[in-house]
Amino acid sequence: MAKTMAQLPYHYGVKVRAFPSTEQKRLIKRNSDASRFIYNQMNGMNNDLFWLKQV
């Protein structure tokens, strides 16, 4: 059985600050928008399948 992070005797975290250029900001935004679009499409398909099974 897998343990959660809270159950482990120790765990580390790293904080990093990034200062992206204008071009990098544009690419980050494009990727996050694409990711959100795909998530919403898949969520919509799952919702449609749920309601089709109810009939």
mmCIF entry with sequence, helices, sheets and N, C-alpha, C, O atoms, coordinates in Angstrom:
data_MODEL
# 
_entry.id   MODEL 
# 
_entity.id                         1 
_entity.type                       polymer 
_entity.pdbx_number_of_molecules   1 
# 
_entity_poly.entity_id                      1 
_entity_poly.type                           'polypeptide(L)' 
_entity_poly.nstd_linkage                   no 
_entity_poly.nstd_monomer                   no 
_entity_poly.pdbx_seq_one_letter_code       MAKTMAQLPYHYGVKVRAFPSTEQKRLIKRNSDASRFIYNQMNGMNNDLFWLKQV 
_entity_poly.pdbx_seq_one_letter_code_can   MAKTMAQLPYHYGVKVRAFPSTEQKRLIKRNSDASRFIYNQMNGMNNDLFWLKQV 
_entity_poly.pdbx_strand_id                 A 
# 
loop_
_entity_poly_seq.entity_id 
_entity_poly_seq.num 
_entity_poly_seq.mon_id 
_entity_poly_seq.hetero 
1 1  MET n 
1 2  ALA n 
1 3  LYS n 
1 4  THR n 
1 5  MET n 
1 6  ALA n 
1 7  GLN n 
1 8  LEU n 
1 9  PRO n 
1 10 TYR n 
1 11 HIS n 
1 12 TYR n 
1 13 GLY n 
1 14 VAL n 
1 15 LYS n 
1 16 VAL n 
1 17 ARG n 
1 18 ALA n 
1 19 PHE n 
1 20 PRO n 
1 21 SER n 
1 22 THR n 
1 23 GLU n 
1 24 GLN n 
1 25 LYS n 
1 26 ARG n 
1 27 LEU n 
1 28 ILE n 
1 29 LYS n 
1 30 ARG n 
1 31 ASN n 
1 32 SER n 
1 33 ASP n 
1 34 ALA n 
1 35 SER n 
1 36 ARG n 
1 37 PHE n 
1 38 ILE n 
1 39 TYR n 
1 40 ASN n 
1 41 GLN n 
1 42 MET n 
1 43 ASN n 
1 44 GLY n 
1 45 MET n 
1 46 ASN n 
1 47 ASN n 
1 48 ASP n 
1 49 LEU n 
1 50 PHE n 
1 51 TRP n 
1 52 LEU n 
1 53 LYS n 
1 54 GLN n 
1 55 VAL n 
# 
_struct_asym.id          A 
_struct_asym.entity_id   1 
# 
loop_
_struct_conf.conf_type_id 
_struct_conf.id 
_struct_conf.pdbx_PDB_helix_id 
_struct_conf.beg_label_comp_id 
_struct_conf.beg_label_asym_id 
_struct_conf.beg_label_seq_id 
_struct_conf.pdbx_beg_PDB_ins_code 
_struct_conf.end_label_comp_id 
_struct_conf.end_label_asym_id 
_struct_conf.end_label_seq_id 
_struct_conf.pdbx_end_PDB_ins_code 
_struct_conf.beg_auth_comp_id 
_struct_conf.beg_auth_asym_id 
_struct_conf.beg_auth_seq_id 
_struct_conf.end_auth_comp_id 
_struct_conf.end_auth_asym_id 
_struct_conf.end_auth_seq_id 
_struct_conf.pdbx_PDB_helix_class 
_struct_conf.details 
_struct_conf.pdbx_PDB_helix_length 
HELX_P HELX_P1 AA1 MET A 5  ? GLN A 7  ? MET A 5  GLN A 7  5 ? 3  
HELX_P HELX_P2 AA2 THR A 22 ? GLN A 54 ? THR A 22 GLN A 54 1 ? 33 
# 
_struct_conf_type.id          HELX_P 
_struct_conf_type.criteria    ? 
_struct_conf_type.reference   ? 
# 
loop_
_atom_site.group_PDB 
_atom_site.id 
_atom_site.type_symbol 
_atom_site.label_atom_id 
_atom_site.label_alt_id 
_atom_site.label_comp_id 
_atom_site.label_asym_id 
_atom_site.label_entity_id 
_atom_site.label_seq_id 
_atom_site.pdbx_PDB_ins_code 
_atom_site.Cartn_x 
_atom_site.Cartn_y 
_atom_site.Cartn_z 
_atom_site.occupancy 
_atom_site.B_iso_or_equiv 
_atom_site.pdbx_formal_charge 
_atom_site.auth_seq_id 
_atom_site.auth_comp_id 
_atom_site.auth_asym_id 
_atom_site.auth_atom_id 
_atom_site.pdbx_PDB_model_num 
ATOM 1   N N  . MET A 1 1  ? 0.846   -1.186 0.000   1.00 0.00 ? 1  MET A N  1 
ATOM 2   C CA . MET A 1 1  ? 0.000   0.000  0.000   1.00 0.00 ? 1  MET A CA 1 
ATOM 3   C C  . MET A 1 1  ? 0.889   1.247  0.000   1.00 0.00 ? 1  MET A C  1 
ATOM 4   O O  . MET A 1 1  ? 1.850   1.329  0.765   1.00 0.00 ? 1  MET A O  1 
ATOM 5   N N  . ALA A 1 2  ? 0.573   2.188  -0.837  1.00 0.00 ? 2  ALA A N  1 
ATOM 6   C CA . ALA A 1 2  ? 1.373   3.406  -0.961  1.00 0.00 ? 2  ALA A CA 1 
ATOM 7   C C  . ALA A 1 2  ? 1.096   4.340  0.212   1.00 0.00 ? 2  ALA A C  1 
ATOM 8   O O  . ALA A 1 2  ? -0.036  4.463  0.679   1.00 0.00 ? 2  ALA A O  1 
ATOM 9   N N  . LYS A 1 3  ? 2.150   4.989  0.670   1.00 0.00 ? 3  LYS A N  1 
ATOM 10  C CA . LYS A 1 3  ? 2.017   5.954  1.753   1.00 0.00 ? 3  LYS A CA 1 
ATOM 11  C C  . LYS A 1 3  ? 1.815   7.351  1.174   1.00 0.00 ? 3  LYS A C  1 
ATOM 12  O O  . LYS A 1 3  ? 2.298   7.669  0.087   1.00 0.00 ? 3  LYS A O  1 
ATOM 13  N N  . THR A 1 4  ? 1.104   8.159  1.912   1.00 0.00 ? 4  THR A N  1 
ATOM 14  C CA . THR A 1 4  ? 0.955   9.553  1.514   1.00 0.00 ? 4  THR A CA 1 
ATOM 15  C C  . THR A 1 4  ? 2.174   10.322 2.006   1.00 0.00 ? 4  THR A C  1 
ATOM 16  O O  . THR A 1 4  ? 2.955   9.813  2.810   1.00 0.00 ? 4  THR A O  1 
ATOM 17  N N  . MET A 1 5  ? 2.333   11.536 1.526   1.00 0.00 ? 5  MET A N  1 
ATOM 18  C CA . MET A 1 5  ? 3.476   12.355 1.941   1.00 0.00 ? 5  MET A CA 1 
ATOM 19  C C  . MET A 1 5  ? 3.471   12.596 3.452   1.00 0.00 ? 5  MET A C  1 
ATOM 20  O O  . MET A 1 5  ? 4.530   12.643 4.077   1.00 0.00 ? 5  MET A O  1 
ATOM 21  N N  . ALA A 1 6  ? 2.285   12.747 4.036   1.00 0.00 ? 6  ALA A N  1 
ATOM 22  C CA . ALA A 1 6  ? 2.193   13.005 5.470   1.00 0.00 ? 6  ALA A CA 1 
ATOM 23  C C  . ALA A 1 6  ? 2.637   11.802 6.292   1.00 0.00 ? 6  ALA A C  1 
ATOM 24  O O  . ALA A 1 6  ? 3.069   11.964 7.434   1.00 0.00 ? 6  ALA A O  1 
ATOM 25  N N  . GLN A 1 7  ? 2.540   10.599 5.732   1.00 0.00 ? 7  GLN A N  1 
ATOM 26  C CA . GLN A 1 7  ? 2.915   9.393  6.458   1.00 0.00 ? 7  GLN A CA 1 
ATOM 27  C C  . GLN A 1 7  ? 4.410   9.095  6.369   1.00 0.00 ? 7  GLN A C  1 
ATOM 28  O O  . GLN A 1 7  ? 4.924   8.291  7.147   1.00 0.00 ? 7  GLN A O  1 
ATOM 29  N N  . LEU A 1 8  ? 5.109   9.726  5.440   1.00 0.00 ? 8  LEU A N  1 
ATOM 30  C CA . LEU A 1 8  ? 6.533   9.489  5.300   1.00 0.00 ? 8  LEU A CA 1 
ATOM 31  C C  . LEU A 1 8  ? 7.290   10.159 6.446   1.00 0.00 ? 8  LEU A C  1 
ATOM 32  O O  . LEU A 1 8  ? 6.849   11.188 6.958   1.00 0.00 ? 8  LEU A O  1 
ATOM 33  N N  . PRO A 1 9  ? 8.427   9.587  6.854   1.00 0.00 ? 9  PRO A N  1 
ATOM 34  C CA . PRO A 1 9  ? 9.167   10.174 7.966   1.00 0.00 ? 9  PRO A CA 1 
ATOM 35  C C  . PRO A 1 9  ? 9.725   11.561 7.637   1.00 0.00 ? 9  PRO A C  1 
ATOM 36  O O  . PRO A 1 9  ? 9.909   12.377 8.540   1.00 0.00 ? 9  PRO A O  1 
ATOM 37  N N  . TYR A 1 10 ? 9.988   11.829 6.402   1.00 0.00 ? 10 TYR A N  1 
ATOM 38  C CA . TYR A 1 10 ? 10.477  13.140 6.004   1.00 0.00 ? 10 TYR A CA 1 
ATOM 39  C C  . TYR A 1 10 ? 10.153  13.351 4.527   1.00 0.00 ? 10 TYR A C  1 
ATOM 40  O O  . TYR A 1 10 ? 10.025  12.385 3.775   1.00 0.00 ? 10 TYR A O  1 
ATOM 41  N N  . HIS A 1 11 ? 10.027  14.559 4.130   1.00 0.00 ? 11 HIS A N  1 
ATOM 42  C CA . HIS A 1 11 ? 9.884   14.908 2.724   1.00 0.00 ? 11 HIS A CA 1 
ATOM 43  C C  . HIS A 1 11 ? 10.377  16.335 2.529   1.00 0.00 ? 11 HIS A C  1 
ATOM 44  O O  . HIS A 1 11 ? 10.341  17.157 3.445   1.00 0.00 ? 11 HIS A O  1 
ATOM 45  N N  . TYR A 1 12 ? 10.826  16.599 1.341   1.00 0.00 ? 12 TYR A N  1 
ATOM 46  C CA . TYR A 1 12 ? 11.414  17.886 1.039   1.00 0.00 ? 12 TYR A CA 1 
ATOM 47  C C  . TYR A 1 12 ? 10.596  18.610 -0.019  1.00 0.00 ? 12 TYR A C  1 
ATOM 48  O O  . TYR A 1 12 ? 9.937   17.983 -0.849  1.00 0.00 ? 12 TYR A O  1 
ATOM 49  N N  . GLY A 1 13 ? 10.645  19.888 0.019   1.00 0.00 ? 13 GLY A N  1 
ATOM 50  C CA . GLY A 1 13 ? 10.010  20.699 -0.999  1.00 0.00 ? 13 GLY A CA 1 
ATOM 51  C C  . GLY A 1 13 ? 11.002  21.743 -1.485  1.00 0.00 ? 13 GLY A C  1 
ATOM 52  O O  . GLY A 1 13 ? 11.912  22.141 -0.757  1.00 0.00 ? 13 GLY A O  1 
ATOM 53  N N  . VAL A 1 14 ? 10.821  22.166 -2.682  1.00 0.00 ? 14 VAL A N  1 
ATOM 54  C CA . VAL A 1 14 ? 11.710  23.174 -3.251  1.00 0.00 ? 14 VAL A CA 1 
ATOM 55  C C  . VAL A 1 14 ? 10.839  24.278 -3.831  1.00 0.00 ? 14 VAL A C  1 
ATOM 56  O O  . VAL A 1 14 ? 9.903   24.012 -4.585  1.00 0.00 ? 14 VAL A O  1 
ATOM 57  N N  . LYS A 1 15 ? 11.149  25.499 -3.480  1.00 0.00 ? 15 LYS A N  1 
ATOM 58  C CA . LYS A 1 15 ? 10.473  26.645 -4.074  1.00 0.00 ? 15 LYS A CA 1 
ATOM 59  C C  . LYS A 1 15 ? 11.434  27.284 -5.064  1.00 0.00 ? 15 LYS A C  1 
ATOM 60  O O  . LYS A 1 15 ? 12.608  27.511 -4.769  1.00 0.00 ? 15 LYS A O  1 
ATOM 61  N N  . VAL A 1 16 ? 10.903  27.565 -6.238  1.00 0.00 ? 16 VAL A N  1 
ATOM 62  C CA . VAL A 1 16 ? 11.730  28.167 -7.281  1.00 0.00 ? 16 VAL A CA 1 
ATOM 63  C C  . VAL A 1 16 ? 10.975  29.350 -7.854  1.00 0.00 ? 16 VAL A C  1 
ATOM 64  O O  . VAL A 1 16 ? 9.787   29.248 -8.160  1.00 0.00 ? 16 VAL A O  1 
ATOM 65  N N  . ARG A 1 17 ? 11.650  30.453 -7.998  1.00 0.00 ? 17 ARG A N  1 
ATOM 66  C CA . ARG A 1 17 ? 11.057  31.604 -8.668  1.00 0.00 ? 17 ARG A CA 1 
ATOM 67  C C  . ARG A 1 17 ? 11.568  31.643 -10.091 1.00 0.00 ? 17 ARG A C  1 
ATOM 68  O O  . ARG A 1 17 ? 12.760  31.466 -10.343 1.00 0.00 ? 17 ARG A O  1 
ATOM 69  N N  . ALA A 1 18 ? 10.672  31.871 -11.003 1.00 0.00 ? 18 ALA A N  1 
ATOM 70  C CA . ALA A 1 18 ? 11.055  31.948 -12.412 1.00 0.00 ? 18 ALA A CA 1 
ATOM 71  C C  . ALA A 1 18 ? 10.710  33.332 -12.937 1.00 0.00 ? 18 ALA A C  1 
ATOM 72  O O  . ALA A 1 18 ? 9.695   33.920 -12.564 1.00 0.00 ? 18 ALA A O  1 
ATOM 73  N N  . PHE A 1 19 ? 11.550  33.830 -13.788 1.00 0.00 ? 19 PHE A N  1 
ATOM 74  C CA . PHE A 1 19 ? 11.325  35.126 -14.417 1.00 0.00 ? 19 PHE A CA 1 
ATOM 75  C C  . PHE A 1 19 ? 11.353  34.917 -15.928 1.00 0.00 ? 19 PHE A C  1 
ATOM 76  O O  . PHE A 1 19 ? 12.354  35.194 -16.589 1.00 0.00 ? 19 PHE A O  1 
ATOM 77  N N  . PRO A 1 20 ? 10.223  34.417 -16.470 1.00 0.00 ? 20 PRO A N  1 
ATOM 78  C CA . PRO A 1 20 ? 10.205  34.112 -17.905 1.00 0.00 ? 20 PRO A CA 1 
ATOM 79  C C  . PRO A 1 20 ? 10.206  35.372 -18.766 1.00 0.00 ? 20 PRO A C  1 
ATOM 80  O O  . PRO A 1 20 ? 9.711   36.428 -18.373 1.00 0.00 ? 20 PRO A O  1 
ATOM 81  N N  . SER A 1 21 ? 10.770  35.218 -19.934 1.00 0.00 ? 21 SER A N  1 
ATOM 82  C CA . SER A 1 21 ? 10.759  36.312 -20.906 1.00 0.00 ? 21 SER A CA 1 
ATOM 83  C C  . SER A 1 21 ? 9.339   36.430 -21.475 1.00 0.00 ? 21 SER A C  1 
ATOM 84  O O  . SER A 1 21 ? 8.469   35.610 -21.180 1.00 0.00 ? 21 SER A O  1 
ATOM 85  N N  . THR A 1 22 ? 9.129   37.440 -22.276 1.00 0.00 ? 22 THR A N  1 
ATOM 86  C CA . THR A 1 22 ? 7.817   37.646 -22.889 1.00 0.00 ? 22 THR A CA 1 
ATOM 87  C C  . THR A 1 22 ? 7.435   36.459 -23.759 1.00 0.00 ? 22 THR A C  1 
ATOM 88  O O  . THR A 1 22 ? 6.284   36.022 -23.741 1.00 0.00 ? 22 THR A O  1 
ATOM 89  N N  . GLU A 1 23 ? 8.389   35.934 -24.520 1.00 0.00 ? 23 GLU A N  1 
ATOM 90  C CA . GLU A 1 23 ? 8.126   34.782 -25.382 1.00 0.00 ? 23 GLU A CA 1 
ATOM 91  C C  . GLU A 1 23 ? 7.797   33.544 -24.542 1.00 0.00 ? 23 GLU A C  1 
ATOM 92  O O  . GLU A 1 23 ? 6.894   32.781 -24.884 1.00 0.00 ? 23 GLU A O  1 
ATOM 93  N N  . GLN A 1 24 ? 8.525   33.351 -23.452 1.00 0.00 ? 24 GLN A N  1 
ATOM 94  C CA . GLN A 1 24 ? 8.258   32.210 -22.572 1.00 0.00 ? 24 GLN A CA 1 
ATOM 95  C C  . GLN A 1 24 ? 6.892   32.340 -21.911 1.00 0.00 ? 24 GLN A C  1 
ATOM 96  O O  . GLN A 1 24 ? 6.186   31.342 -21.759 1.00 0.00 ? 24 GLN A O  1 
ATOM 97  N N  . LYS A 1 25 ? 6.509   33.544 -21.518 1.00 0.00 ? 25 LYS A N  1 
ATOM 98  C CA . LYS A 1 25 ? 5.179   33.763 -20.939 1.00 0.00 ? 25 LYS A CA 1 
ATOM 99  C C  . LYS A 1 25 ? 4.096   33.403 -21.941 1.00 0.00 ? 25 LYS A C  1 
ATOM 100 O O  . LYS A 1 25 ? 3.081   32.806 -21.582 1.00 0.00 ? 25 LYS A O  1 
ATOM 101 N N  . ARG A 1 26 ? 4.315   33.768 -23.205 1.00 0.00 ? 26 ARG A N  1 
ATOM 102 C CA . ARG A 1 26 ? 3.349   33.455 -24.252 1.00 0.00 ? 26 ARG A CA 1 
ATOM 103 C C  . ARG A 1 26 ? 3.212   31.941 -24.425 1.00 0.00 ? 26 ARG A C  1 
ATOM 104 O O  . ARG A 1 26 ? 2.101   31.428 -24.563 1.00 0.00 ? 26 ARG A O  1 
ATOM 105 N N  . LEU A 1 27 ? 4.334   31.232 -24.419 1.00 0.00 ? 27 LEU A N  1 
ATOM 106 C CA . LEU A 1 27 ? 4.304   29.780 -24.568 1.00 0.00 ? 27 LEU A CA 1 
ATOM 107 C C  . LEU A 1 27 ? 3.644   29.103 -23.369 1.00 0.00 ? 27 LEU A C  1 
ATOM 108 O O  . LEU A 1 27 ? 2.892   28.141 -23.532 1.00 0.00 ? 27 LEU A O  1 
ATOM 109 N N  . ILE A 1 28 ? 3.922   29.600 -22.174 1.00 0.00 ? 28 ILE A N  1 
ATOM 110 C CA . ILE A 1 28 ? 3.306   29.046 -20.963 1.00 0.00 ? 28 ILE A CA 1 
ATOM 111 C C  . ILE A 1 28 ? 1.791   29.221 -21.034 1.00 0.00 ? 28 ILE A C  1 
ATOM 112 O O  . ILE A 1 28 ? 1.036   28.296 -20.736 1.00 0.00 ? 28 ILE A O  1 
ATOM 113 N N  . LYS A 1 29 ? 1.355   30.420 -21.433 1.00 0.00 ? 29 LYS A N  1 
ATOM 114 C CA . LYS A 1 29 ? -0.083  30.677 -21.538 1.00 0.00 ? 29 LYS A CA 1 
ATOM 115 C C  . LYS A 1 29 ? -0.727  29.788 -22.596 1.00 0.00 ? 29 LYS A C  1 
ATOM 116 O O  . LYS A 1 29 ? -1.811  29.250 -22.371 1.00 0.00 ? 29 LYS A O  1 
ATOM 117 N N  . ARG A 1 30 ? -0.073  29.625 -23.750 1.00 0.00 ? 30 ARG A N  1 
ATOM 118 C CA . ARG A 1 30 ? -0.616  28.782 -24.812 1.00 0.00 ? 30 ARG A CA 1 
ATOM 119 C C  . ARG A 1 30 ? -0.768  27.341 -24.331 1.00 0.00 ? 30 ARG A C  1 
ATOM 120 O O  . ARG A 1 30 ? -1.787  26.701 -24.590 1.00 0.00 ? 30 ARG A O  1 
ATOM 121 N N  . ASN A 1 31 ? 0.243   26.834 -23.634 1.00 0.00 ? 31 ASN A N  1 
ATOM 122 C CA . ASN A 1 31 ? 0.179   25.455 -23.142 1.00 0.00 ? 31 ASN A CA 1 
ATOM 123 C C  . ASN A 1 31 ? -0.897  25.279 -22.075 1.00 0.00 ? 31 ASN A C  1 
ATOM 124 O O  . ASN A 1 31 ? -1.600  24.268 -22.069 1.00 0.00 ? 31 ASN A O  1 
ATOM 125 N N  . SER A 1 32 ? -1.033  26.239 -21.185 1.00 0.00 ? 32 SER A N  1 
ATOM 126 C CA . SER A 1 32 ? -2.065  26.112 -20.150 1.00 0.00 ? 32 SER A CA 1 
ATOM 127 C C  . SER A 1 32 ? -3.463  26.224 -20.758 1.00 0.00 ? 32 SER A C  1 
ATOM 128 O O  . SER A 1 32 ? -4.387  25.539 -20.319 1.00 0.00 ? 32 SER A O  1 
ATOM 129 N N  . ASP A 1 33 ? -3.622  27.084 -21.765 1.00 0.00 ? 33 ASP A N  1 
ATOM 130 C CA . ASP A 1 33 ? -4.918  27.194 -22.440 1.00 0.00 ? 33 ASP A CA 1 
ATOM 131 C C  . ASP A 1 33 ? -5.266  25.896 -23.168 1.00 0.00 ? 33 ASP A C  1 
ATOM 132 O O  . ASP A 1 33 ? -6.412  25.449 -23.129 1.00 0.00 ? 33 ASP A O  1 
ATOM 133 N N  . ALA A 1 34 ? -4.282  25.293 -23.828 1.00 0.00 ? 34 ALA A N  1 
ATOM 134 C CA . ALA A 1 34 ? -4.515  24.032 -24.533 1.00 0.00 ? 34 ALA A CA 1 
ATOM 135 C C  . ALA A 1 34 ? -4.864  22.929 -23.539 1.00 0.00 ? 34 ALA A C  1 
ATOM 136 O O  . ALA A 1 34 ? -5.761  22.124 -23.789 1.00 0.00 ? 34 ALA A O  1 
ATOM 137 N N  . SER A 1 35 ? -4.167  22.893 -22.430 1.00 0.00 ? 35 SER A N  1 
ATOM 138 C CA . SER A 1 35 ? -4.427  21.883 -21.404 1.00 0.00 ? 35 SER A CA 1 
ATOM 139 C C  . SER A 1 35 ? -5.839  22.036 -20.845 1.00 0.00 ? 35 SER A C  1 
ATOM 140 O O  . SER A 1 35 ? -6.552  21.048 -20.670 1.00 0.00 ? 35 SER A O  1 
ATOM 141 N N  . ARG A 1 36 ? -6.239  23.268 -20.569 1.00 0.00 ? 36 ARG A N  1 
ATOM 142 C CA . ARG A 1 36 ? -7.581  23.522 -20.048 1.00 0.00 ? 36 ARG A CA 1 
ATOM 143 C C  . ARG A 1 36 ? -8.641  23.129 -21.076 1.00 0.00 ? 36 ARG A C  1 
ATOM 144 O O  . ARG A 1 36 ? -9.674  22.567 -20.711 1.00 0.00 ? 36 ARG A O  1 
ATOM 145 N N  . PHE A 1 37 ? -8.399  23.417 -22.356 1.00 0.00 ? 37 PHE A N  1 
ATOM 146 C CA . PHE A 1 37 ? -9.340  23.065 -23.420 1.00 0.00 ? 37 PHE A CA 1 
ATOM 147 C C  . PHE A 1 37 ? -9.525  21.544 -23.481 1.00 0.00 ? 37 PHE A C  1 
ATOM 148 O O  . PHE A 1 37 ? -10.656 21.060 -23.534 1.00 0.00 ? 37 PHE A O  1 
ATOM 149 N N  . ILE A 1 38 ? -8.423  20.796 -23.473 1.00 0.00 ? 38 ILE A N  1 
ATOM 150 C CA . ILE A 1 38 ? -8.501  19.336 -23.541 1.00 0.00 ? 38 ILE A CA 1 
ATOM 151 C C  . ILE A 1 38 ? -9.222  18.781 -22.318 1.00 0.00 ? 38 ILE A C  1 
ATOM 152 O O  . ILE A 1 38 ? -10.060 17.888 -22.439 1.00 0.00 ? 38 ILE A O  1 
ATOM 153 N N  . TYR A 1 39 ? -8.894  19.315 -21.128 1.00 0.00 ? 39 TYR A N  1 
ATOM 154 C CA . TYR A 1 39 ? -9.561  18.856 -19.907 1.00 0.00 ? 39 TYR A CA 1 
ATOM 155 C C  . TYR A 1 39 ? -11.068 19.074 -20.009 1.00 0.00 ? 39 TYR A C  1 
ATOM 156 O O  . TYR A 1 39 ? -11.848 18.180 -19.680 1.00 0.00 ? 39 TYR A O  1 
ATOM 157 N N  . ASN A 1 40 ? -11.478 20.248 -20.461 1.00 0.00 ? 40 ASN A N  1 
ATOM 158 C CA . ASN A 1 40 ? -12.907 20.553 -20.570 1.00 0.00 ? 40 ASN A CA 1 
ATOM 159 C C  . ASN A 1 40 ? -13.593 19.663 -21.602 1.00 0.00 ? 40 ASN A C  1 
ATOM 160 O O  . ASN A 1 40 ? -14.724 19.225 -21.391 1.00 0.00 ? 40 ASN A O  1 
ATOM 161 N N  . GLN A 1 41 ? -12.908 19.392 -22.725 1.00 0.00 ? 41 GLN A N  1 
ATOM 162 C CA . GLN A 1 41 ? -13.486 18.508 -23.734 1.00 0.00 ? 41 GLN A CA 1 
ATOM 163 C C  . GLN A 1 41 ? -13.690 17.104 -23.180 1.00 0.00 ? 41 GLN A C  1 
ATOM 164 O O  . GLN A 1 41 ? -14.749 16.507 -23.374 1.00 0.00 ? 41 GLN A O  1 
ATOM 165 N N  . MET A 1 42 ? -12.681 16.572 -22.491 1.00 0.00 ? 42 MET A N  1 
ATOM 166 C CA . MET A 1 42 ? -12.780 15.223 -21.933 1.00 0.00 ? 42 MET A CA 1 
ATOM 167 C C  . MET A 1 42 ? -13.840 15.170 -20.831 1.00 0.00 ? 42 MET A C  1 
ATOM 168 O O  . MET A 1 42 ? -14.563 14.181 -20.712 1.00 0.00 ? 42 MET A O  1 
ATOM 169 N N  . ASN A 1 43 ? -13.929 16.210 -20.044 1.00 0.00 ? 43 ASN A N  1 
ATOM 170 C CA . ASN A 1 43 ? -14.934 16.279 -18.989 1.00 0.00 ? 43 ASN A CA 1 
ATOM 171 C C  . ASN A 1 43 ? -16.337 16.300 -19.604 1.00 0.00 ? 43 ASN A C  1 
ATOM 172 O O  . ASN A 1 43 ? -17.253 15.654 -19.096 1.00 0.00 ? 43 ASN A O  1 
ATOM 173 N N  . GLY A 1 44 ? -16.496 17.044 -20.696 1.00 0.00 ? 44 GLY A N  1 
ATOM 174 C CA . GLY A 1 44 ? -17.781 17.086 -21.394 1.00 0.00 ? 44 GLY A CA 1 
ATOM 175 C C  . GLY A 1 44 ? -18.157 15.735 -21.978 1.00 0.00 ? 44 GLY A C  1 
ATOM 176 O O  . GLY A 1 44 ? -19.319 15.334 -21.921 1.00 0.00 ? 44 GLY A O  1 
ATOM 177 N N  . MET A 1 45 ? -17.171 15.023 -22.545 1.00 0.00 ? 45 MET A N  1 
ATOM 178 C CA . MET A 1 45 ? -17.440 13.683 -23.078 1.00 0.00 ? 45 MET A CA 1 
ATOM 179 C C  . MET A 1 45 ? -17.854 12.727 -21.973 1.00 0.00 ? 45 MET A C  1 
ATOM 180 O O  . MET A 1 45 ? -18.768 11.921 -22.145 1.00 0.00 ? 45 MET A O  1 
ATOM 181 N N  . ASN A 1 46 ? -17.175 12.824 -20.839 1.00 0.00 ? 46 ASN A N  1 
ATOM 182 C CA . ASN A 1 46 ? -17.516 11.973 -19.704 1.00 0.00 ? 46 ASN A CA 1 
ATOM 183 C C  . ASN A 1 46 ? -18.931 12.260 -19.222 1.00 0.00 ? 46 ASN A C  1 
ATOM 184 O O  . ASN A 1 46 ? -19.669 11.335 -18.882 1.00 0.00 ? 46 ASN A O  1 
ATOM 185 N N  . ASN A 1 47 ? -19.314 13.524 -19.190 1.00 0.00 ? 47 ASN A N  1 
ATOM 186 C CA . ASN A 1 47 ? -20.655 13.917 -18.786 1.00 0.00 ? 47 ASN A CA 1 
ATOM 187 C C  . ASN A 1 47 ? -21.695 13.378 -19.766 1.00 0.00 ? 47 ASN A C  1 
ATOM 188 O O  . ASN A 1 47 ? -22.738 12.871 -19.354 1.00 0.00 ? 47 ASN A O  1 
ATOM 189 N N  . ASP A 1 48 ? -21.406 13.490 -21.065 1.00 0.00 ? 48 ASP A N  1 
ATOM 190 C CA . ASP A 1 48 ? -22.327 12.964 -22.081 1.00 0.00 ? 48 ASP A CA 1 
ATOM 191 C C  . ASP A 1 48 ? -22.504 11.450 -21.928 1.00 0.00 ? 48 ASP A C  1 
ATOM 192 O O  . ASP A 1 48 ? -23.622 10.939 -21.998 1.00 0.00 ? 48 ASP A O  1 
ATOM 193 N N  . LEU A 1 49 ? -21.402 10.744 -21.721 1.00 0.00 ? 49 LEU A N  1 
ATOM 194 C CA . LEU A 1 49 ? -21.490 9.285  -21.555 1.00 0.00 ? 49 LEU A CA 1 
ATOM 195 C C  . LEU A 1 49 ? -22.300 8.924  -20.310 1.00 0.00 ? 49 LEU A C  1 
ATOM 196 O O  . LEU A 1 49 ? -23.076 7.968  -20.321 1.00 0.00 ? 49 LEU A O  1 
ATOM 197 N N  . PHE A 1 50 ? -22.118 9.683  -19.254 1.00 0.00 ? 50 PHE A N  1 
ATOM 198 C CA . PHE A 1 50 ? -22.880 9.433  -18.021 1.00 0.00 ? 50 PHE A CA 1 
ATOM 199 C C  . PHE A 1 50 ? -24.373 9.532  -18.297 1.00 0.00 ? 50 PHE A C  1 
ATOM 200 O O  . PHE A 1 50 ? -25.146 8.662  -17.895 1.00 0.00 ? 50 PHE A O  1 
ATOM 201 N N  . TRP A 1 51 ? -24.780 10.618 -18.998 1.00 0.00 ? 51 TRP A N  1 
ATOM 202 C CA . TRP A 1 51 ? -26.203 10.807 -19.243 1.00 0.00 ? 51 TRP A CA 1 
ATOM 203 C C  . TRP A 1 51 ? -26.750 9.798  -20.263 1.00 0.00 ? 51 TRP A C  1 
ATOM 204 O O  . TRP A 1 51 ? -27.922 9.429  -20.192 1.00 0.00 ? 51 TRP A O  1 
ATOM 205 N N  . LEU A 1 52 ? -25.926 9.355  -21.195 1.00 0.00 ? 52 LEU A N  1 
ATOM 206 C CA . LEU A 1 52 ? -26.371 8.328  -22.142 1.00 0.00 ? 52 LEU A CA 1 
ATOM 207 C C  . LEU A 1 52 ? -26.605 6.995  -21.439 1.00 0.00 ? 52 LEU A C  1 
ATOM 208 O O  . LEU A 1 52 ? -27.498 6.239  -21.822 1.00 0.00 ? 52 LEU A O  1 
ATOM 209 N N  . LYS A 1 53 ? -25.820 6.710  -20.427 1.00 0.00 ? 53 LYS A N  1 
ATOM 210 C CA . LYS A 1 53 ? -25.998 5.459  -19.671 1.00 0.00 ? 53 LYS A CA 1 
ATOM 211 C C  . LYS A 1 53 ? -27.256 5.493  -18.811 1.00 0.00 ? 53 LYS A C  1 
ATOM 212 O O  . LYS A 1 53 ? -27.789 4.442  -18.454 1.00 0.00 ? 53 LYS A O  1 
ATOM 213 N N  . GLN A 1 54 ? -27.738 6.697  -18.472 1.00 0.00 ? 54 GLN A N  1 
ATOM 214 C CA . GLN A 1 54 ? -28.917 6.832  -17.613 1.00 0.00 ? 54 GLN A CA 1 
ATOM 215 C C  . GLN A 1 54 ? -30.207 6.516  -18.372 1.00 0.00 ? 54 GLN A C  1 
ATOM 216 O O  . GLN A 1 54 ? -31.223 6.204  -17.752 1.00 0.00 ? 54 GLN A O  1 
ATOM 217 N N  . VAL A 1 55 ? -30.180 6.592  -19.681 1.00 0.00 ? 55 VAL A N  1 
ATOM 218 C CA . VAL A 1 55 ? -31.390 6.385  -20.490 1.00 0.00 ? 55 VAL A CA 1 
ATOM 219 C C  . VAL A 1 55 ? -31.761 4.933  -20.531 1.00 0.00 ? 55 VAL A C  1 
ATOM 220 O O  . VAL A 1 55 ? -32.751 4.567  -21.164 1.00 0.00 ? 55 VAL A O  1 
# 
